Amino acid sequence: MAALPVAEKSALDGYERGCGEGEGCVFGPAWADVDRNGCDQRNDVLHRDLTGVQVREGTHDCVVIAGVLDDPYTGASVVFEKAEAALVPIDHVVPLAAAWVQGAAAWPVEQRQAFANDLTNLMATTRAENSAKGDSTADEWVPSDPGYGCSYATVVITVKDRYVLAVSPAESAALKSLLATC
């Protein structure tokens, strides 16, 4: 925690996550297969975070079609079915927009793509919790399950340290408070 640079958040200038025609696509297309295991990162996360995983035949055990998520943010169990995939989105624990204003804007696109697809920073959660969190940092949002605060802070710090991303003074204080629950 002490090694993280502390700085106020900068402006969101130039941040365009979308990859459609005319959009900036600053973190690259979603769900690449960056580890080249034949599965995109979304399916890698589902394999890791769900129990009772069922896969689509003919996909080399890659495409997850069903399973159960024990959501660390809420403590709730959620049944995942591919037909309702939006109910279990994949969260960037350190949000892409937050990373952009805390240092990622200066990175080459390859580093931003690696960050956006880093499994350490990706976690399956519920749609409601993912929507509530949005692009918030630890001073603006914490998991609704208080028992997950320590783990959440640890992931945020690990990711920010790995990518040398800054924390605002308020986020630093919030992370220290969450670490005190460990």
TIBAGU-246220 format. One record per residue: residue number from 0; residue in one letter; x, y, z of N, C-alpha, C, O, CB in turn. Coordinates in pm, whole numbers, plus 32768, in hexadecimal, padded with zeros to 4 digits. Glycine has a CB too. Layout:
<pts>
   k r  nxx  nyy  nzz caxx cayy cazz  cxx  cyy  czz  oxx  oyy  ozz cbxx cbyy cbzz
 NUM a    X    Y    Z    X    Y    Z    X    Y    Z    X    Y    Z    X    Y    Z
...
</pts>
This chain:
<pts>
   k r  nxx  nyy  nzz caxx cayy cazz  cxx  cyy  czz  oxx  oyy  ozz cbxx cbyy cbzz
   0 m 8053 7F89 8000 8000 8000 8000 8057 807D 8000 803A 80DE 7FBA 7FA1 8000 807A
   1 a 80C1 807A 804E 8117 80F0 8059 815D 8111 7FD5 8183 8184 7FBF 817E 80DB 80C6
   2 a 816E 80AE 7F7E 81B4 80C4 7F00 815C 8105 7E95 818F 8133 7E2F 81EA 8042 7ECC
   3 l 80D9 8108 7EAC 8081 8141 7E46 808E 81D8 7E41 808D 821B 7EA8 7FEF 811A 7E62
   4 p 809C 8210 7DC7 809F 82A2 7DBD 8017 82DD 7DE5 7FAE 82A6 7DC4 80C5 82CE 7D2D
   5 v 801B 834C 7E2B 7FA0 8390 7E54 7F94 8410 7E02 7FEF 8463 7E00 7FA1 83B0 7EEF
   6 a 7F23 841F 7DBE 7F0B 8495 7D6B 7E75 84A6 7D58 7E2A 8444 7D57 7F52 8488 7CE0
   7 e 7E4B 8521 7D4B 7DBE 853B 7D2D 7D9E 8502 7CA3 7DF5 84F8 7C4D 7D9E 85D4 7D33
   8 k 7D22 84DD 7C8F 7CF7 84AA 7C0D 7CFE 8519 7BA6 7CDB 858C 7BC1 7C68 846F 7C15
   9 s 7D2B 84F5 7B2E 7D2E 8555 7AC0 7CAB 854E 7A72 7C52 8500 7A94 7DA9 853B 7A62
  10 a 7CA1 859E 7A0B 7C28 85A0 79B8 7C1D 8521 7965 7C81 84DE 794A 7C27 861C 795C
  11 l 7BA5 8502 793E 7B89 848A 78F0 7BA0 84A2 785A 7B75 8451 7807 7AF9 845C 7908
  12 d 7BE2 850E 7837 7BF8 8533 77AB 7C33 84BE 775C 7C93 847F 7787 7C54 85AC 77A2
  13 g 7BF8 84A2 76E8 7C2D 843D 768E 7BFE 83B0 76AA 7C1C 8355 765D 7CBF 8440 7692
  14 y 7BB5 839C 7717 7B88 8315 773A 7B0E 82EF 76E9 7AA4 832C 76F7 7B69 830B 77D1
  15 e 7B1D 828C 7693 7AAE 8252 7646 7ABF 81BC 7648 7B15 8186 7603 7AAB 8289 75B3
  16 r 7A6D 8179 7697 7A79 80E9 76A7 7A43 809E 762E 7A78 8035 7608 7A2F 80BC 7724
  17 g 79D9 80D2 75F0 7998 808D 7581 79F6 8074 750D 7A53 80C1 74F5 7922 80DB 7552
  18 c 79DD 8008 74C5 7A32 7FE4 7454 79E7 7FE4 73D0 7A16 7FAB 736D 7A6F 7F5C 746B
  19 g 7972 8022 73CE 7926 802D 7351 7964 8093 72F4 79C5 80D7 7317 7894 8051 736E
  20 e 792B 809E 727F 795E 80FC 721C 795F 818A 7255 78FA 81BA 7288 790A 80F7 719B
  21 g 79D2 81CB 724C 79DF 8253 727C 79F9 8260 7311 7A06 82D0 7344 7966 829F 725B
  22 e 7A01 81F0 7358 7A1C 81F4 73E8 7AB0 81DB 7403 7AF5 819E 73B1 79C4 818C 7433
  23 g 7ADF 8209 7475 7B6D 8206 7495 7BA8 817E 74B3 7C1C 8164 7493 7B85 825B 7506
  24 c 7B5A 8125 74F1 7B87 809D 750E 7C0D 809D 7559 7C67 8050 7538 7B94 804C 748C
  25 v 7C19 80F5 75BF 7C9A 810D 75FE 7CD1 8096 764D 7D49 8091 7668 7C8F 8183 765A
  26 f 7C7C 8036 7671 7CAB 7FBE 76B5 7CA1 7F42 765C 7CAE 7ED2 768C 7C5B 7FA8 7735
  27 g 7C8A 7F58 75DB 7C80 7EE8 757E 7BF9 7EA4 7585 7BA7 7EC3 75DC 7CED 7E84 7599
  28 p 7BE1 7E46 752A 7B62 7E00 7528 7B50 7DAB 75A7 7BB0 7D79 75E1 7B57 7DA8 74AC
  29 a 7AD3 7D9C 75CF 7AB5 7D50 7648 7ACF 7CBB 7633 7ABB 7C84 75C6 7A24 7D66 7673
  30 w 7AFA 7C7D 769C 7B05 7BEB 76A8 7B5E 7BAB 7640 7B33 7B55 75F3 7A7D 7BAF 76A0
  31 a 7BD9 7BD6 763E 7C3F 7B97 75EB 7C6C 7B16 762E 7C4E 7AFD 76A2 7CB7 7BF7 75D4
  32 d 7CB3 7AC5 75E4 7CF2 7A4C 761B 7D86 7A6C 762E 7DDB 7A38 75E6 7CDD 79CE 75BC
  33 v 7DA4 7AC0 768F 7E2D 7AF1 769F 7E8E 7A87 76CF 7F06 7A91 76B5 7E2E 7B64 76FE
  34 d 7E5C 7A21 7715 7EB7 79B8 7743 7EC0 7944 76DF 7F05 78E1 76F7 7E88 7983 77CB
  35 r 7E7B 7953 766F 7E80 78F4 75FF 7E63 7863 762A 7EA5 7805 75FE 7F09 78FB 75BC
  36 n 7DFE 7854 7680 7DD6 77CE 76A9 7D5C 779D 765A 7D27 7732 7676 7DB7 77CA 773F
  37 g 7D30 77ED 75F8 7CBE 77C8 75A6 7C39 77FD 75D9 7BD4 77F2 7594 7CB5 7736 759B
  38 c 7C39 7838 7650 7BBE 7870 768A 7BD1 7906 769F 7C3E 7933 76C4 7B9A 782A 7712
  39 d 7B68 7953 7687 7B73 79E2 76A3 7B73 79F8 773A 7B50 799F 7787 7AFF 7A30 765F
  40 q 7B9A 7A6F 7762 7BA8 7A8C 77F2 7B24 7A7F 783D 7B23 7A55 78B0 7BE1 7B18 7806
  41 r 7AB4 7AA3 77FE 7A33 7A95 7842 7A1A 7A04 7869 79F3 79E8 78DB 79C1 7AC8 77E7
  42 n 7A30 79A8 780C 7A1B 791B 782C 7A83 78E7 788F 7A63 7892 78E1 7A1F 78C8 77AD
  43 d 7AFE 7919 7888 7B62 78F4 78ED 7B32 791C 7979 7B40 78CF 79D8 7BEA 7936 78CE
  44 v 7AFA 7995 7986 7AC9 79C4 7A08 7A53 796F 7A35 7A4C 7949 7AAA 7A9F 7A5A 7A00
  45 l 79F7 7952 79DB 7984 78FE 7A00 79B2 7874 7A2F 797F 7841 7A93 7923 78F0 798A
  46 h 7A12 7839 79E9 7A4A 77B7 7A14 7A82 77C2 7AA1 7A6E 7768 7AF3 7AB8 7788 79B2
  47 r 7AC9 782D 7ABD 7B09 783F 7B3F 7AA4 785F 7BAE 7AAF 7829 7C1C 7B71 78AF 7B37
  48 d 7A43 78B4 7B92 79ED 78EB 7BFB 796B 789E 7C13 792C 78B1 7C7B 79CC 7977 7BDB
  49 l 7943 7849 7BB6 78C8 77FD 7BC8 78E6 7770 7BFA 7953 773C 7BE6 7879 77F6 7B44
  50 t 7884 7735 7C3C 788C 76A7 7C60 7826 765D 7C0B 77C9 7698 7BD5 7871 7691 7CFA
  51 g 7839 75D9 7C00 77DC 7589 7BB0 77D7 75B4 7B20 776C 75B4 7AE2 7752 7591 7BEB
  52 v 7849 75DA 7AE9 7850 7611 7A60 7829 75A7 79F9 7856 7535 79FE 78DF 7644 7A43
  53 q 77D5 75D0 799C 77B2 7580 7927 77DF 75CE 78AD 77D1 7648 78A7 7717 755F 7921
  54 v 7816 7587 784A 784A 75C9 77D3 7801 7599 7756 77C8 752C 7753 78E1 75AF 77C5
  55 r 7804 75ED 76F0 77C7 75CA 766F 7820 7564 7629 789A 7576 7620 77B3 764A 7616
  56 e 77E2 74FB 75F8 782C 7496 75AC 7867 74D5 752F 782E 7531 74F5 77D1 741F 7588
  57 g 78DB 74A2 7507 791A 74D0 748D 7967 7552 749D 7990 758F 7439 78B4 74E1 7425
  58 t 797C 757F 751A 79C7 75FC 7530 7A49 75E3 757C 7A81 763F 75B7 7970 7661 757D
  59 h 7A78 7567 757A 7AF2 7543 75C4 7AE5 7567 7657 7B43 7598 7695 7B6C 7589 7586
  60 d 7A6D 754D 768F 7A4F 756B 771C 7A64 75FF 773C 7A8C 7621 77AC 7AA6 7516 7777
  61 c 7A49 7654 76DC 7A62 76E2 76F0 79E6 7732 7715 79E6 7778 777A 7A9E 771C 7673
  62 v 797D 7729 76C7 7909 7780 76D9 78B1 774D 774B 7875 76E2 7743 78B8 7788 7656
  63 v 78AB 779C 77B6 785C 7778 782B 77C9 7795 780E 77A5 7803 77E4 788C 77C7 78AA
  64 i 7774 772F 7823 76E4 7741 780B 7693 773F 788D 761F 7767 788D 76B1 76D6 77AD
  65 a 76D0 7710 78FA 7686 770C 7979 76E8 76FB 79ED 7758 76CA 79DC 761D 769A 7979
  66 g 76BB 7723 7A62 7708 7715 7ADD 76C7 7767 7B4A 765D 77A3 7B36 779B 7740 7AC7
  67 v 7706 7769 7BBD 76D4 77B6 7C2F 7742 7815 7C5E 77B3 77EC 7C74 76A6 7758 7CA3
  68 l 771E 7893 7C6B 777A 78F8 7C9F 775B 7911 7D31 76EA 7931 7D55 776F 797C 7C4D
  69 d 77BF 7903 7D85 77B7 7934 7E0F 77FA 79BC 7E0C 7875 79C6 7E17 77FD 78D0 7E79
  70 d 77AA 7A23 7DFD 77DB 7AAB 7DE4 7826 7AE0 7E5D 77E9 7AF5 7EC7 7768 7B08 7DC0
  71 p 78A8 7AF8 7E50 78F3 7B2B 7EC3 78C8 7BB7 7EEE 78D1 7BD8 7F64 7986 7B2D 7EA2
  72 y 7899 7C09 7E91 786F 7C91 7EB4 77F3 7C92 7F0E 77E5 7CE9 7F63 7854 7CE1 7E36
  73 t 7799 7C30 7EFA 771A 7C31 7F44 7709 7BBC 7FA2 76BC 7BC4 8002 76A9 7C32 7EE4
  74 g 7750 7B4E 7F88 773B 7AD3 7FD4 76C7 7A81 7F9F 76AB 7A16 7FD5 7724 7AF4 8065
  75 a 7683 7AB0 7F39 760F 7A6A 7F01 763A 7A00 7E9C 76A2 7A0D 7E5B 75AF 7ACE 7EBE
  76 s 75EA 7998 7E8F 75FE 7933 7E27 75A2 7954 7DB3 752C 7972 7DC5 75E2 78A3 7E5E
  77 v 75D9 794D 7D3B 758F 796E 7CC2 75A4 78FE 7C5C 7615 78D6 7C42 75BB 79F9 7C88
  78 v 7537 78CD 7C25 7540 7868 7BBB 7561 78B0 7B38 751C 790E 7B11 74BC 7815 7BAF
  79 f 75CB 7881 7AF6 75F2 78BA 7A74 75C1 785D 7A07 75D8 77E4 7A0B 768D 78CE 7A6B
  80 e 757E 7896 79A4 755A 784F 792A 757E 78A9 78B5 7561 7921 78B6 74C2 7829 7928
  81 k 75BD 7870 7851 75EE 78BD 77DE 7580 7913 77A0 759A 7983 7773 7628 785E 7774
  82 a 7504 78E0 779D 7496 792C 7762 747A 79AD 77AF 7442 7A0C 7777 7417 78D6 775F
  83 e 74A2 79B2 782C 7490 7A29 7881 7519 7A5B 78B0 7528 7A84 7924 7434 7A09 78FB
  84 a 757B 7A59 7858 7605 7A79 787C 7615 7B03 78B9 766F 7B18 790B 765E 7A6F 7803
  85 a 75BF 7B61 7895 75CA 7BEA 78C9 75B3 7BF0 7960 75D7 7C54 799F 7567 7C45 7883
  86 l 7577 7B89 7999 7560 7B87 7A2A 75E1 7B71 7A78 75E7 7B8C 7AF0 74FB 7B1A 7A4E
  87 v 7649 7B3E 7A33 76CB 7B28 7A73 7737 7B6A 7A1E 777B 7B27 79D1 76E9 7A8E 7A85
  88 p 7746 7BEE 7A2B 77AE 7C33 79DF 7837 7C1E 7A20 7842 7BED 7A90 778F 7CCA 79D7
  89 i 789D 7C44 79D7 7925 7C3D 7A0B 7950 7CCB 7A2F 794D 7D26 79DB 7989 7BFC 79A3
  90 d 7976 7CDD 7AAC 799E 7D60 7ADF 7A34 7D73 7AD2 7A82 7D17 7AEA 7973 7D70 7B71
  91 h 7A5C 7DEC 7AAC 7AE8 7E15 7ABA 7AF2 7E4D 7B47 7ABD 7EB9 7B63 7B14 7E81 7A4A
  92 v 7B35 7E06 7BA1 7B3D 7E30 7C2D 7B73 7EBE 7C35 7B39 7F13 7C78 7B96 7DCF 7C80
  93 v 7BE1 7ED8 7BF1 7C0E 7F62 7BDB 7BD0 7F8B 7B56 7BFC 7F5D 7AED 7CB0 7F6F 7BDA
  94 p 7B6A 7FE0 7B5A 7B20 8001 7ADF 7B79 803F 7A74 7BDA 8085 7A92 7AAE 805F 7B00
  95 l 7B56 8024 79F7 7BA6 8059 7988 7BA9 80F1 7989 7C13 812C 7973 7B6E 8027 7904
  96 a 7B38 8131 79A2 7B36 81C5 79A4 7B8C 81FA 7A15 7BD1 825F 7A03 7AA5 81F8 79B4
  97 a 7B8A 81B8 7A89 7BDE 81E3 7AF8 7C71 81D0 7AD6 7CC4 8227 7AF3 7BBB 8194 7B79
  98 a 7C92 8161 7A98 7D1D 814A 7A6F 7D4A 81B5 7A0C 7DBC 81E4 7A11 7D2D 80BD 7A30
  99 w 7CF0 81DA 79B1 7D11 8240 794D 7D3D 82C1 798F 7DA3 82FB 7968 7C98 825A 78F2
 100 v 7CF1 82EF 79F3 7D11 8370 7A32 7D7F 8364 7A9B 7DAF 83C9 7ACE 7C95 83AB 7A71
 101 q 7DA7 82EA 7ABC 7E0E 82D7 7B22 7E90 82A1 7AE8 7EE6 826F 7B30 7DDC 8277 7B8E
 102 g 7E9F 82AE 7A62 7F1E 828C 7A25 7F17 8244 79A0 7F74 8251 7950 7F69 8239 7A81
 103 a 7EAC 81F9 7984 7EA6 81A8 790A 7E9E 81FB 788A 7EC1 81C9 781F 7E2F 814D 7910
 104 a 7E73 8278 7894 7E6B 82CC 781C 7EF4 82DD 77DA 7EFD 82F4 7762 7E30 8355 783F
 105 a 7F5E 82D1 7829 7FE5 82E4 77F5 8023 8262 77BF 8090 8264 7786 803E 831D 7861
 106 w 7FE0 81F3 77D1 8017 8172 77A6 8006 815B 7711 7FAC 8194 76D2 7FD6 8101 77F3
 107 p 805D 8106 76D7 8043 80D9 764E 7FC8 807E 764D 7FA5 8042 76B3 80C0 808E 7613
 108 v 7F86 8073 75DB 7F0A 8027 75D1 7F1D 7F95 75FC 7EC2 7F59 7635 7ED4 802C 7543
 109 e 7F92 7F5B 75E1 7FAA 7ED0 7606 7FA4 7EBD 769E 7F6F 7E59 76CE 8032 7EA1 75D1
 110 q 7FD8 7F1D 76E8 7FD4 7F15 777A 7F44 7F26 77AC 7F1B 7EE4 780B 8030 7F7F 77B9
 111 r 7EF9 7F7E 776C 7E6D 7F90 7794 7E1C 7F12 7777 7DC6 7EED 77C7 7E2E 8009 774A
 112 q 7E37 7ED0 7707 7DF1 7E52 76E7 7E15 7DE6 774C 7DBE 7D9A 7778 7E15 7E23 7659
 113 a 7E94 7DDF 7772 7EBD 7D7C 77D7 7E76 7D97 785B 7E48 7D3A 789D 7F56 7D7F 77EB
 114 f 7E6D 7E15 7882 7E29 7E3B 78FE 7D95 7E14 78F8 7D60 7DD9 7957 7E37 7ED2 7917
 115 a 7D53 7E35 788B 7CC3 7E1A 787E 7CA2 7D86 7881 7C32 7D60 78A1 7C8E 7E57 77FD
 116 n 7D03 7D32 7860 7CED 7CA2 785A 7D38 7C55 78C5 7D3E 7BDA 78C0 7D15 7C6E 77D3
 117 d 7D72 7C9A 7926 7DBE 7C5A 7992 7D5C 7C12 79F0 7D07 7C52 7A2E 7E13 7CC4 79E1
 118 l 7D6A 7B8F 79F9 7D0D 7B40 7A4B 7D0D 7B68 7ADE 7CA9 7B55 7B22 7D2F 7AAE 7A3F
 119 t 7D7A 7BA0 7B0F 7D7E 7BCE 7B9A 7D19 7C3D 7BB0 7CE2 7C4B 7C1E 7E0B 7BFF 7BBF
 120 n 7D00 7C8C 7B49 7CA7 7D00 7B53 7C19 7CE2 7B23 7BC5 7D3D 7B1E 7CE0 7D73 7B04
 121 l 7BFC 7C67 7B01 7B78 7C42 7ACE 7B31 7BE5 7B2F 7B6E 7B89 7B65 7B84 7BFF 7A44
 122 m 7AB0 7BFF 7B44 7A64 7BAD 7BA2 79D1 7BA9 7B78 7995 7C10 7B58 7A71 7BE4 7C30
 123 a 7998 7B30 7B78 7909 7B22 7B5E 78BC 7B57 7BD6 78E3 7B41 7C49 78E3 7A8E 7B40
 124 t 784E 7B9B 7BBB 77FA 7BD3 7C25 776A 7BDA 7BF3 774C 7BAB 7B85 782D 7C60 7C52
 125 t 7714 7C14 7C41 7689 7C24 7C16 767A 7CA6 7BC6 76C7 7D04 7BD6 7629 7C24 7C90
 126 r 7615 7CA8 7B71 75FC 7D20 7B21 75E0 7D99 7B7B 7612 7E07 7B61 7585 7D09 7AC1
 127 a 7591 7D84 7BE4 756F 7DF4 7C3C 75EB 7E2D 7C80 75FB 7EA6 7C88 750A 7DC7 7CA7
 128 e 7643 7DD6 7CB0 76BB 7E05 7CF6 771B 7E47 7C94 7758 7EAE 7CB4 7701 7D91 7D40
 129 n 7729 7E0D 7C1E 7780 7E46 7BB8 774E 7ED0 7B8D 779D 7F2B 7B79 7789 7DEA 7B3F
 130 s 76CB 7EDF 7B7F 7691 7F61 7B5B 76A3 7FC6 7BCB 76C1 803B 7BB2 75FC 7F52 7B3A
 131 a 7690 7F9A 7C47 76A1 7FF5 7CB9 7732 8025 7CC2 774A 809A 7CE2 7678 7FAF 7D3D
 132 k 7790 7FCE 7CA8 781E 7FF1 7CAF 7846 804A 7C3B 7888 80B1 7C4F 7875 7F72 7CB0
 133 g 7820 8025 7BC3 7844 8075 7B4E 78D9 808F 7B47 7929 8032 7B51 77F9 80F8 7B4E
 134 d 78FE 810D 7B36 798A 8136 7B2D 79C1 8168 7BB2 7A26 81AF 7BB5 799B 81A1 7AC3
 135 s 797F 8145 7C1F 79A4 8179 7CA3 7A24 813A 7CD8 7A44 80C6 7CBD 7933 8161 7D06
 136 t 7A6D 818A 7D25 7AE4 815A 7D6B 7ABD 813D 7DFD 7A4B 8154 7E25 7B58 81C3 7D63
 137 a 7B1C 810A 7E4A 7AFF 80DA 7ED2 7ACB 8146 7F31 7A8D 8125 7F96 7B7A 809D 7F0D
 138 d 7AE4 81C4 7F13 7AAD 822E 7F67 7A1C 824E 7F43 79D7 8295 7F8C 7B02 82AD 7F5B
 139 e 79EE 821A 7ED3 7967 8237 7EA2 7909 81BE 7EAC 788F 81CD 7EA6 796D 8266 7E13
 140 w 7942 8147 7EBB 78F2 80CC 7EBC 7940 805F 7F04 79BA 8054 7EF5 78CD 809F 7E2B
 141 v 78FA 8010 7F52 7935 7F97 7F8E 78D1 7F26 7F7D 7859 7F3F 7F71 7959 7FAE 8027
 142 p 7900 7EAA 7F7D 78A3 7E39 7F70 7838 7E3B 7FDD 7854 7E61 804F 78F0 7DB4 7F74
 143 s 77C0 7E11 7FBA 7754 7E11 801C 7769 7DA5 8086 7731 7DB0 80F4 76CE 7DFB 7FD8
 144 d 77B8 7D3E 8069 77DB 7CDA 80CE 7856 7D0C 8119 78C4 7D0C 80E2 77F6 7C4D 808D
 145 p 7846 7D38 8197 78B7 7D70 81E1 7928 7D0C 81F5 799A 7D34 820D 7888 7DA2 8268
 146 g 790B 7C8C 81EC 7973 7C26 81FA 79D2 7C20 8185 7A39 7BDC 818D 7934 7BA2 820E
 147 y 79B3 7C64 8117 7A08 7C62 80A2 7A5F 7CDF 8095 7AAE 7CE9 8037 79B5 7C51 8026
 148 g 7A51 7D3D 80EF 7A9B 7DBB 80E5 7B31 7DAA 80E0 7B74 7DEB 8090 7A78 7E12 8158
 149 c 7B67 7D54 8135 7BF8 7D3D 8138 7C28 7D04 80B3 7C8B 7D34 807B 7C1D 7CDD 81AB
 150 s 7BE3 7C9E 8081 7C0A 7C61 8001 7C00 7CC5 7F8E 7C57 7CC9 7F37 7BB4 7BE6 7FE4
 151 y 7B96 7D14 7F8E 7B83 7D7A 7F27 7BF9 7DDC 7F28 7C33 7DFA 7EC0 7AFD 7DC5 7F3C
 152 a 7C1A 7E0F 7F9E 7C89 7E6E 7FAA 7D0C 7E2E 7F7C 7D5D 7E6F 7F3A 7C97 7EA0 803B
 153 t 7D21 7DB1 7F9E 7D9B 7D6B 7F78 7DA7 7D5F 7EE1 7E13 7D74 7EAA 7D9F 7CE0 7FB8
 154 v 7D39 7D3F 7E9D 7D3C 7D36 7E0B 7D57 7DC0 7DCE 7DAA 7DCC 7D74 7CB7 7CFD 7DD4
 155 v 7D14 7E27 7DFE 7D29 7EAE 7DCB 7DBC 7ED5 7DD9 7DF9 7F06 7D79 7CCF 7F15 7E15
 156 i 7DF5 7EC0 7E4D 7E81 7EE5 7E66 7EDF 7E93 7E0F 7F3F 7EC9 7DD7 7EA4 7ED3 7EFB
 157 t 7EC6 7E12 7E03 7F1A 7DBB 7DB0 7F1B 7DEB 7D1F 7F85 7DF5 7CE1 7EE9 7D29 7DB7
 158 v 7EA5 7E07 7CEA 7E9A 7E33 7C5E 7EDB 7EBD 7C4C 7F26 7ED1 7BED 7E06 7E37 7C32
 159 k 7EBE 7F19 7CA5 7EF7 7FA0 7C97 7F8F 7F9E 7CA6 7FD5 7FE9 7C62 7EBA 7FFF 7D00
 160 d 7FC1 7F48 7CFD 8052 7F3A 7D0C 8090 7EFF 7C8D 80F7 7F2E 7C5D 8074 7EE3 7D86
 161 r 8052 7E97 7C58 8085 7E55 7BDF 808F 7EB7 7B6B 80EF 7EB2 7B1D 802C 7DDE 7BB9
 162 y 802E 7F10 7B5E 8028 7F6B 7AEC 8051 7FFB 7B0F 8045 8055 7ABC 7F9C 7F6D 7AB4
 163 v 8082 8010 7B88 80B0 8092 7BB7 8044 80FD 7BA0 805D 8166 7B65 8133 80BA 7B71
 164 l 7FCC 80DD 7BCE 7F5D 813C 7BC7 7F52 8187 7C4A 7F68 814F 7CB5 7ED8 80F3 7BA7
 165 a 7F32 8205 7C40 7F26 825A 7CB6 7EA3 823E 7D01 7E44 8206 7CCA 7F2E 82EE 7C8F
 166 v 7EA2 8266 7D7E 7E28 826C 7DCE 7E16 82FD 7DF8 7E78 8344 7E11 7E2F 820B 7E4C
 167 s 7D9A 8329 7E01 7D81 83AF 7E35 7D93 83AA 7ECD 7D90 833D 7F06 7CF0 83E3 7E0E
 168 p 7DA6 841B 7F0F 7DAF 8419 7FA1 7D35 83D7 7FE2 7D42 838D 8043 7DBE 84A8 7FD6
 169 a 7CBE 83F1 7FAC 7C44 83B6 7FE4 7C42 831E 7FCF 7C1A 82D4 8029 7BC7 83F5 7FA5
 170 e 7C6D 82F1 7F5A 7C71 8261 7F40 7CD9 821E 7F98 7CC1 81B0 7FCB 7C90 8246 7EAB
 171 s 7D4B 825D 7FAB 7DB3 8227 8003 7D7C 8213 8090 7D91 81AA 80CC 7E2D 8284 8007
 172 a 7D35 8276 80C4 7CFA 826B 814A 7C93 81FC 8150 7C8D 81B1 81B1 7CBA 82F1 8173
 173 a 7C41 81F0 80E8 7BDA 8187 80E4 7C19 80FC 80E0 7BEB 80A1 8124 7B7E 819A 806B
 174 l 7C82 80EC 8090 7CC6 806B 8088 7D06 8046 810D 7D00 7FD3 8138 7D31 806D 801A
 175 k 7D44 80A7 814F 7D7E 808D 81D4 7D12 8062 8237 7D29 8008 8288 7DC7 810B 8209
 176 s 7C9F 80A0 8230 7C30 807C 8288 7C01 7FED 826C 7BE6 7FA1 82C8 7BBB 80DF 8276
 177 l 7BF8 7FC9 81EC 7BD1 7F41 81C8 7C3A 7EDB 81F4 7C18 7E6E 8221 7BB9 7F36 8132
 178 l 7CB9 7EFF 81E6 7D24 7EA4 8211 7D20 7E8C 82A8 7D4A 7E22 82D7 7DAD 7EDD 81EA
 179 a 7CEF 7EEB 82F2 7CE5 7EDC 8383 7C83 7E6E 83AA 7C81 7E41 841D 7CBC 7F60 83C4
 180 t 7C2F 7E43 834B 7BCF 7DD7 8367 7C0B 7D4D 834F 7BCA 7CE8 8369 7B53 7DE8 8311
 181 c 7C87 7D48 831E 7CC7 7CC7 82FF 7CE6 7C78 837D 7D1C 7C09 8375 7D48 7CDE 82AF
</pts>
